[in-house]
Amino acid sequence: MVISTVLGVYLAAKVGLQQAITFDEISDLKYSYNLQTALADELAENAAVLRQYNSSYLSRALPQEELLRNNPGISHFVWDTMKSSPQSLETPGYFLNEIQRFYRASQRIITARERHQYSALQASQLLTEQLDYLEHQVLPRLRNNIARLRQALEALDVQVAEEIRHAP
């Protein structure tokens, strides 16, 4: 009876530990999926805002006051939130580096144009290059990574919310 009790406690503890590990893995996958989905959506929206700003203001020979008054003020909510979350480092470094580079380069171009350090044509071309790279290289890879996370969650029978897309 003592052996049965010890064996029963051991088996229960082993199953409990396995369940806790599985739960932790699922939680991490779901958190990464939600975080990366929100990040991709924020980036796509920011790219649309910057494209509109580029065609309406940055590419035109406008006075500094008008450029400053119409600065696009893109959203960094998800990006800024990620800075204080330790789980953000579960996002592959490629995305973190490329997104940081994009935000830094875009801001540098806009600021330089506002100070008339770049011509309208030069600033527009530089921003277009940044946006093209983001939209044709970074975002597709991020969306592929999100799809991989979704498949992993579905393989574990975890339901994930359908992505909601809004037209930019």
Number of C-alpha atoms within 10 A of each C-alpha: 6 7 8 9 10 11 12 12 12 12 12 12 12 12 12 12 12 12 12 12 12 13 12 12 13 17 14 14 18 19 16 21 22 18 21 24 19 16 21 19 19 18 24 18 17 20 20 17 16 23 19 14 19 20 12 11 21 28 18 15 13 14 12 13 10 11 21 15 9 13 15 17 11 16 13 14 11 16 19 10 11 18 11 9 9 8 13 18 12 13 16 12 11 12 17 15 10 16 18 13 13 19 16 11 15 20 15 14 21 25 17 14 24 23 15 16 13 17 17 18 13 15 25 23 16 16 23 18 13 18 21 14 14 19 16 10 12 20 20 13 15 19 15 12 19 19 14 13 19 21 14 16 19 12 10 11 10 15 11 13 8 6 10 7 7 7 6 10
